Amino acid sequence: MPNVLIVDDEAAIRQSLRGVLEDEGYSVADAASGEAGLEQVERKSFDVVLLDIWLPGIDGLETLEEIRKLESPPEIIIISGHGTIETAVRATKLGAFDFLEKPLSVQKTLILVKNAIDAKRLRRENRELKKQVMRRNEIAGESIPMKALRQQIQVMAPTNGRVLIFGESGTGKELVARAIHAQSLRKDQMFVEVNCAAIPEDLIESELFGHRRGSFPAAGSDKEGKFLKAHGGTLFMDEVGDMSLKTQAKVLRTLEEQRFTPVGSDEAVTVDVRVIASTNKNLEEEISRGNFREDLFYRLNVIPFSVPPVRERKEDIPLLARHFLRELSAHYGGRPREITDDAIDTLMRYSWPGNVRELRNVIERIVIMNPTASRFDRKHLPPLVYRDGSRRAGSEFMTLHQARAAYERDYILKKLDDNHGNITRTAEVLGLERSHLYRKMKTLGIAVKE
């Protein structure tokens, strides 16, 4: 039942409003002064306060200011028999939900109280959603590299400097980008993501800058691009090293001028966007090969970040595994689960070519595949993790050939992951013929689906 407080020095008005609101199912309290109203608000949680401006002692606007200082204040509707535009404007600026004039209309009062309660509920839900998002986007890890990374984010997030995040696939580059946005001055604006590696080359320009209807055969209507969607906020360009040189040139101009022209349009659009980019490639090597523009690299690389792979922070694996286990157990049924120290030891011995993403997938797999288990042991781990972890437990390979084969297998798996399982692109990166890569994968026991 919603709680409403009436603060008015006229007893007849308090009694009348109480009767009307109680008939509508509200729990109602009242006070004859600002001081008495503040005492009640501090003792009890209210959804709405109907607050008269002209009160003995501290007036309604002063009372409004004090109430708004509370951690979770109620919505406040100002009422007055001497209302002016200036008073209404000042009350609104101080945080009032709305303004009513005496004599009060019962219908309008009930509508405003209902709207104020809905607004209070929406604000509460929004706060909870933001907390959930913050928890999901939390950068977990107590290793020295991760502590240093969080400190870097804290220092530079409030600036508008462009950021370039380096790191292997699956290390959590998007998580870092979201953390930067969440701690920035643009946190209340949009965070827009575009995966430059996942969009075909002939569509990436339209995706980034939008297009006008009829600008190409598939353009059946106008489309708003990612840059415009992110206006006032942050644009995260994931795997920026996969853009074509033509698109790179247009991105460079947009960063320089803060404006662009949609595909098929003659009219430039001005935007205010903070760009955060990421890559799993060595862009300096890509520059030397002619695959990436040097001037764009320096435009993006104002504040460089490096996200370490899991193999360089293995002390974080127990914390990450248990973090994912809590999260995924709650998602798949809500029952708490445990993981044994023996299973953790095996996880720590595994090489994790897919990094944090692979670790999360492994935990999700064992939660899904073992719905009745409350405790996960080494036997619950996928065969690849179990075999590799057990093999590494001996810390030494029997022969040089075994060591070389193990390294090659991990390296090829990583490159396949970097290139989203695309055999042709992986072969190009490795400098191999496609058929040669197939034979090598077969020799090393790597299935195509893997």
C-alpha positions as CSV (number, residue, x, y, z in Angstrom):
1,M,0.0,0.0,0.0
2,P,1.6,3.4,-1.0
3,N,2.3,5.8,1.8
4,V,1.3,9.5,1.4
5,L,2.2,12.4,3.7
6,I,0.2,15.6,3.8
7,V,2.0,18.7,5.2
8,D,-0.3,21.7,5.5
9,D,-1.1,24.1,8.3
10,E,-4.9,24.1,7.6
11,A,-6.6,21.2,9.5
12,A,-9.6,21.2,7.1
13,I,-7.4,20.6,4.1
14,R,-5.4,17.8,5.8
15,Q,-8.7,16.1,6.9
16,S,-10.3,16.5,3.4
17,L,-7.2,15.2,1.6
18,R,-6.8,12.3,4.0
19,G,-10.4,11.2,3.4
20,V,-10.1,11.3,-0.4
21,L,-6.7,9.4,-0.4
22,E,-7.7,6.8,2.1
23,D,-10.9,6.1,0.0
24,E,-8.5,5.4,-2.9
25,G,-6.6,2.8,-0.8
26,Y,-3.6,4.9,0.3
27,S,-2.0,4.9,3.7
28,V,-2.0,8.5,4.8
29,A,-0.2,10.5,7.5
30,D,-0.3,14.3,8.1
31,A,1.7,17.1,9.7
32,A,0.9,20.8,10.4
33,S,4.4,22.2,9.9
34,G,7.6,21.7,7.9
35,E,9.5,20.6,11.0
36,A,6.8,18.0,11.9
37,G,6.8,16.8,8.3
38,L,10.6,16.4,8.2
39,E,10.4,14.3,11.4
40,Q,7.9,12.0,9.9
41,V,9.9,11.6,6.6
42,E,13.0,10.8,8.6
43,R,11.2,8.1,10.6
44,K,9.2,6.5,7.9
45,S,9.5,5.9,4.1
46,F,6.8,7.7,2.1
47,D,6.1,7.5,-1.6
48,V,4.6,10.9,-2.0
49,V,4.5,14.1,0.0
50,L,1.8,16.8,-0.6
51,L,3.6,19.9,0.7
52,D,2.1,23.4,1.2
53,I,4.4,26.3,0.4
54,W,3.1,28.7,3.1
55,L,3.8,27.0,6.5
56,P,4.7,28.3,10.0
57,G,8.4,28.0,10.8
58,I,10.3,26.8,7.8
59,D,8.3,27.2,4.6
60,G,7.5,24.6,2.0
61,L,10.4,25.3,-0.3
62,E,12.9,25.0,2.6
63,T,11.2,21.8,3.6
64,L,11.4,20.5,0.0
65,E,15.2,21.2,0.0
66,E,15.7,19.2,3.2
67,I,13.6,16.3,2.1
68,R,15.5,16.1,-1.2
69,K,18.7,15.6,0.7
70,L,17.5,12.2,1.9
71,E,19.1,9.1,0.4
72,S,15.8,7.9,-1.2
73,P,13.4,10.9,-1.1
74,P,9.7,10.6,-1.8
75,E,8.1,12.4,-4.8
76,I,6.9,15.9,-3.7
77,I,3.9,17.7,-5.0
78,I,3.8,21.4,-4.0
79,I,0.4,22.9,-3.2
80,S,-0.4,26.6,-2.6
81,G,-3.2,29.1,-2.6
82,H,-0.9,31.8,-3.8
83,G,0.9,30.0,-6.7
84,T,2.9,32.0,-9.2
85,I,4.9,30.9,-12.2
86,E,8.2,31.9,-10.4
87,T,7.3,29.7,-7.4
88,A,6.4,26.8,-9.6
89,V,9.6,27.1,-11.6
90,R,11.7,27.3,-8.4
91,A,9.9,24.3,-6.8
92,T,10.5,22.2,-10.0
93,K,14.2,23.2,-10.0
94,L,14.5,22.1,-6.4
95,G,13.1,18.7,-7.3
96,A,9.3,18.9,-7.0
97,F,7.4,16.4,-9.0
98,D,4.6,18.8,-9.8
99,F,2.6,21.8,-8.6
100,L,-1.0,22.2,-7.5
101,E,-3.0,25.4,-6.7
102,K,-5.8,25.8,-4.1
103,P,-8.7,25.2,-4.2
104,L,-7.5,21.7,-5.1
105,S,-9.3,19.7,-7.8
106,V,-9.9,16.2,-6.4
107,Q,-9.5,14.5,-9.8
108,K,-6.3,16.4,-10.6
109,T,-4.9,15.6,-7.2
110,L,-5.6,11.9,-7.5
111,I,-4.0,11.8,-11.0
112,L,-0.9,13.6,-9.8
113,V,-0.5,11.3,-6.7
114,K,-0.9,8.2,-8.9
115,N,1.7,9.6,-11.4
116,A,4.1,10.5,-8.6
117,I,3.8,6.9,-7.2
118,D,4.5,5.4,-10.6
119,A,7.5,7.8,-11.0
120,K,8.9,6.7,-7.6
121,R,8.5,3.0,-8.5
122,L,10.2,3.6,-11.9
123,R,13.1,5.4,-10.2
124,R,13.5,2.6,-7.7
125,E,13.5,0.0,-10.5
126,N,15.9,2.0,-12.5
127,R,18.3,2.2,-9.6
128,E,18.1,-1.6,-9.1
129,L,18.7,-2.2,-12.8
130,K,21.7,0.0,-12.7
131,K,23.1,-1.9,-9.7
132,Q,22.6,-5.2,-11.6
133,V,24.3,-3.8,-14.6
134,M,27.2,-2.5,-12.5
135,R,27.5,-6.0,-10.9
136,R,27.5,-7.7,-14.3
137,N,30.1,-5.2,-15.6
138,E,32.3,-5.5,-12.5
139,I,36.0,-6.2,-13.4
140,A,36.8,-9.1,-11.1
141,G,40.4,-9.9,-10.1
142,E,42.8,-9.1,-7.3
143,S,46.0,-9.7,-9.2
144,I,48.4,-6.8,-9.6
145,P,47.6,-6.3,-13.3
146,M,43.9,-6.1,-12.6
147,K,44.3,-3.7,-9.6
148,A,46.4,-1.5,-11.8
149,L,43.8,-1.6,-14.6
150,R,41.0,-0.5,-12.2
151,Q,43.2,2.3,-11.0
152,Q,43.8,3.5,-14.6
153,I,40.1,3.4,-15.3
154,Q,39.4,5.5,-12.2
155,V,41.9,8.1,-13.2
156,M,41.1,8.6,-16.9
157,A,37.3,7.7,-17.1
158,P,36.1,11.2,-16.2
159,T,38.1,12.7,-19.1
160,N,37.0,12.9,-22.7
161,G,40.2,11.3,-24.1
162,R,39.9,8.6,-26.7
163,V,40.9,5.2,-25.5
164,L,42.4,2.2,-27.4
165,I,42.2,-1.1,-25.6
166,F,44.6,-3.9,-26.5
167,G,44.1,-7.5,-25.6
168,E,43.6,-11.0,-26.8
169,S,40.1,-12.3,-27.7
170,G,38.0,-13.1,-24.6
171,T,40.1,-11.0,-22.1
172,G,37.2,-8.6,-21.4
173,K,37.9,-5.6,-23.5
174,E,34.2,-4.7,-23.8
175,L,34.0,-4.9,-20.0
176,V,36.8,-2.4,-19.7
177,A,35.0,-0.1,-22.2
178,R,31.8,-0.3,-20.2
179,A,33.6,0.4,-17.0
180,I,35.2,3.5,-18.5
181,H,31.8,4.7,-19.7
182,A,30.1,4.0,-16.3
183,Q,32.6,6.1,-14.5
184,S,32.7,8.9,-17.1
185,L,30.9,12.2,-17.3
186,R,28.7,10.6,-20.0
187,K,27.5,7.8,-17.9
188,D,23.8,8.9,-18.1
189,Q,24.0,8.9,-21.9
190,M,24.1,6.0,-24.4
191,F,26.8,3.4,-24.6
192,V,26.7,2.1,-28.2
193,E,28.7,-0.9,-29.4
194,V,29.7,-1.9,-32.9
195,N,31.7,-5.1,-33.7
196,C,33.8,-4.1,-36.7
197,A,34.9,-7.7,-37.3
198,A,31.3,-9.1,-37.4
199,I,29.9,-6.7,-40.0
200,P,30.5,-7.3,-43.8
201,E,32.8,-4.8,-45.4
202,D,30.1,-3.5,-47.7
203,L,27.8,-2.7,-44.7
204,I,30.2,-1.3,-42.1
205,E,30.0,2.3,-43.4
206,S,26.2,2.2,-43.3
207,E,26.3,0.7,-39.8
208,L,28.6,3.4,-38.5
209,F,27.3,6.5,-40.3
210,G,23.8,5.5,-41.4
211,H,22.2,5.8,-44.8
212,R,19.4,7.5,-46.7
213,R,16.7,5.5,-48.4
214,G,17.6,4.4,-51.9
215,S,21.4,5.0,-51.5
216,F,22.0,1.3,-52.4
217,P,19.7,-1.5,-53.4
218,A,19.0,-2.9,-49.9
219,A,18.4,0.6,-48.4
220,G,14.6,0.5,-48.3
221,S,14.4,3.2,-45.6
222,D,16.6,5.8,-43.8
223,K,18.9,4.3,-41.1
224,E,20.5,6.0,-38.1
225,G,24.2,5.0,-37.8
226,K,26.0,4.1,-34.6
227,F,27.8,7.5,-34.4
228,L,24.5,9.4,-34.3
229,K,23.0,6.9,-31.8
230,A,26.0,7.5,-29.5
231,H,25.6,11.3,-29.7
232,G,26.4,12.7,-26.2
233,G,27.6,9.3,-25.0
234,T,30.2,6.7,-25.9
235,L,30.8,4.7,-29.0
236,F,32.7,1.4,-28.5
237,M,34.3,0.2,-31.7
238,D,35.3,-3.4,-31.0
239,E,38.0,-5.0,-33.1
240,V,38.8,-1.8,-34.9
241,G,41.7,-3.4,-36.7
242,D,39.3,-5.3,-39.0
243,M,37.9,-2.2,-40.7
244,S,38.7,-1.6,-44.4
245,L,41.0,1.3,-45.3
246,K,38.1,3.2,-46.9
247,T,36.1,3.0,-43.7
248,Q,39.1,4.0,-41.6
249,A,39.5,7.2,-43.7
250,K,35.9,8.2,-42.9
251,V,36.3,7.4,-39.2
252,L,39.4,9.5,-39.2
253,R,37.6,12.5,-40.7
254,T,34.7,12.0,-38.2
255,L,37.1,12.1,-35.3
256,E,38.9,15.1,-36.6
257,E,35.8,17.2,-37.4
258,Q,33.1,15.6,-35.1
259,R,30.8,15.4,-38.1
260,F,30.1,13.0,-40.9
261,T,27.8,12.5,-44.0
262,P,25.5,9.5,-44.0
263,V,25.7,7.2,-47.0
264,G,23.6,8.7,-49.9
265,S,23.3,12.1,-48.3
266,D,24.8,15.5,-49.0
267,E,24.1,16.9,-45.6
268,A,26.7,16.7,-42.8
269,V,25.7,15.6,-39.3
270,T,27.5,17.0,-36.3
271,V,28.0,14.7,-33.2
272,D,29.6,14.8,-29.8
273,V,30.9,11.3,-29.2
274,R,33.6,9.8,-27.1
275,V,35.2,6.9,-29.0
276,I,36.7,3.9,-27.2
277,A,38.2,1.3,-29.6
278,S,39.7,-2.2,-29.0
279,T,41.8,-4.6,-31.0
280,N,43.3,-8.1,-30.6
281,K,45.9,-7.2,-33.3
282,N,49.2,-5.6,-33.1
283,L,48.2,-2.4,-34.9
284,E,51.8,-1.2,-35.4
285,E,52.5,-4.4,-37.4
286,E,49.2,-3.8,-39.3
287,I,50.5,-0.3,-40.2
288,S,53.8,-1.7,-41.5
289,R,51.8,-4.1,-43.7
290,G,49.6,-1.3,-45.0
291,N,46.5,-2.7,-43.4
292,F,45.9,0.1,-40.9
293,R,46.2,3.9,-41.2
294,E,49.0,5.4,-39.0
295,D,47.1,8.7,-38.6
296,L,44.0,6.9,-37.3
297,F,46.1,4.9,-34.9
298,Y,47.5,8.0,-33.3
299,R,44.0,9.5,-33.2
300,L,42.6,6.5,-31.3
301,N,45.7,5.8,-29.2
302,V,45.4,8.8,-26.9
303,I,45.0,6.7,-23.8
304,P,46.2,3.1,-24.3
305,F,45.0,0.2,-22.2
306,S,46.3,-3.4,-22.1
307,V,44.0,-6.2,-20.7
308,P,46.2,-9.1,-19.6
309,P,45.4,-12.7,-20.7
310,V,44.3,-15.2,-18.1
311,R,47.6,-17.1,-18.3
312,E,49.3,-13.9,-17.0
313,R,47.0,-13.6,-14.0
314,K,46.2,-17.2,-13.0
315,E,45.9,-16.2,-9.4
316,D,42.5,-14.6,-10.4
317,I,41.1,-17.9,-11.7
318,P,39.6,-19.1,-8.3
319,L,37.9,-15.7,-7.8
320,L,36.6,-15.6,-11.4
321,A,35.4,-19.2,-11.4
322,R,33.5,-18.7,-8.1
323,H,32.1,-15.4,-9.4
324,F,30.8,-17.0,-12.6
325,L,29.4,-19.9,-10.6
326,R,27.4,-17.6,-8.3
327,E,26.1,-15.6,-11.2
328,L,25.2,-18.6,-13.4
329,S,23.8,-20.7,-10.6
330,A,21.4,-17.8,-9.8
331,H,20.5,-17.5,-13.5
332,Y,19.8,-21.3,-13.9
333,G,17.6,-22.0,-11.0
334,G,18.8,-19.8,-8.1
335,R,20.4,-22.7,-6.1
336,P,23.9,-22.0,-4.7
337,R,26.6,-24.3,-6.0
338,E,30.2,-25.0,-4.9
339,I,33.4,-25.9,-6.7
340,T,36.1,-28.0,-5.1
341,D,39.7,-27.0,-4.6
342,D,40.7,-30.0,-6.8
343,A,38.6,-28.6,-9.7
344,I,40.1,-25.1,-9.1
345,D,43.6,-26.6,-9.3
346,T,42.7,-28.2,-12.7
347,L,41.3,-24.9,-13.9
348,M,44.5,-23.1,-12.9
349,R,46.7,-25.6,-14.8
350,Y,44.7,-25.2,-18.1
351,S,46.2,-22.7,-20.7
352,W,42.9,-20.8,-21.4
353,P,43.5,-19.8,-25.0
354,G,40.0,-18.3,-25.0
355,N,40.7,-16.3,-21.8
356,V,37.9,-15.1,-19.5
357,R,35.2,-15.8,-22.1
358,E,36.3,-19.4,-22.2
359,L,36.4,-19.7,-18.4
360,R,32.8,-18.4,-18.2
361,N,31.6,-20.7,-20.9
362,V,33.2,-23.7,-19.1
363,I,31.4,-22.8,-15.8
364,E,28.1,-22.2,-17.7
365,R,28.5,-25.6,-19.3
366,I,29.0,-27.5,-16.1
367,V,26.0,-25.7,-14.5
368,I,23.7,-26.6,-17.4
369,M,24.9,-30.1,-17.9
370,N,24.8,-31.0,-14.1
371,P,21.4,-29.5,-12.9
372,T,21.2,-31.7,-9.8
373,A,24.8,-31.3,-8.6
374,S,25.4,-28.9,-5.7
375,R,29.2,-29.4,-5.7
376,F,31.4,-29.5,-8.8
377,D,34.6,-31.6,-8.9
378,R,37.3,-32.2,-11.4
379,K,35.2,-34.9,-13.1
380,H,32.5,-32.3,-14.0
381,L,35.0,-30.3,-16.1
382,P,34.9,-30.6,-19.9
383,P,37.4,-33.2,-21.4
384,L,39.6,-30.6,-23.0
385,V,40.1,-28.7,-19.7
386,Y,40.5,-31.9,-17.7
387,R,43.0,-33.5,-20.1
388,D,45.0,-30.4,-20.6
389,G,45.0,-29.5,-16.9
390,S,46.0,-33.1,-16.0
391,R,48.8,-33.1,-18.6
392,R,50.2,-29.9,-17.3
393,A,50.1,-31.2,-13.7
394,G,53.3,-33.1,-14.5
395,S,54.8,-29.7,-15.5
396,E,57.2,-31.4,-18.0
397,F,56.6,-33.0,-21.4
398,M,58.3,-36.3,-22.1
399,T,59.8,-35.1,-25.4
400,L,60.5,-31.9,-27.3
401,H,58.1,-33.1,-29.9
402,Q,55.3,-33.3,-27.4
403,A,56.1,-29.8,-26.1
404,R,56.2,-28.3,-29.6
405,A,52.9,-30.1,-30.5
406,A,51.2,-28.8,-27.4
407,Y,52.4,-25.2,-28.1
408,E,51.2,-25.4,-31.7
409,R,47.8,-26.7,-30.7
410,D,47.3,-23.9,-28.2
411,Y,48.5,-21.3,-30.7
412,I,46.3,-22.5,-33.5
413,L,43.3,-22.6,-31.2
414,K,43.9,-19.1,-30.1
415,K,44.2,-17.8,-33.7
416,L,41.0,-19.6,-34.7
417,D,39.3,-17.9,-31.8
418,D,40.8,-14.5,-32.8
419,N,39.3,-15.0,-36.3
420,H,35.9,-16.3,-35.0
421,G,36.6,-19.8,-36.4
422,N,37.2,-18.6,-39.9
423,I,39.6,-21.2,-41.4
424,T,40.6,-19.1,-44.4
425,R,41.4,-16.0,-42.4
426,T,43.3,-18.1,-39.8
427,A,45.4,-19.7,-42.5
428,E,46.3,-16.2,-43.8
429,V,47.3,-15.0,-40.4
430,L,49.5,-18.1,-39.8
431,G,51.0,-17.8,-43.3
432,L,49.8,-21.3,-44.3
433,E,47.8,-22.7,-47.2
434,R,44.2,-23.5,-46.2
435,S,44.7,-27.2,-46.9
436,H,48.0,-27.2,-44.9
437,L,46.1,-25.8,-41.9
438,Y,43.5,-28.5,-42.2
439,R,46.1,-31.2,-42.2
440,K,47.9,-29.5,-39.2
441,M,44.6,-29.4,-37.3
442,K,43.9,-33.0,-38.0
443,T,47.4,-34.0,-36.8
444,L,47.0,-32.0,-33.6
445,G,43.5,-33.4,-32.9
446,I,41.7,-30.1,-33.4
447,A,38.2,-30.6,-34.7
448,V,36.9,-27.9,-37.1
449,K,34.0,-27.1,-34.8
450,E,36.5,-26.6,-32.0
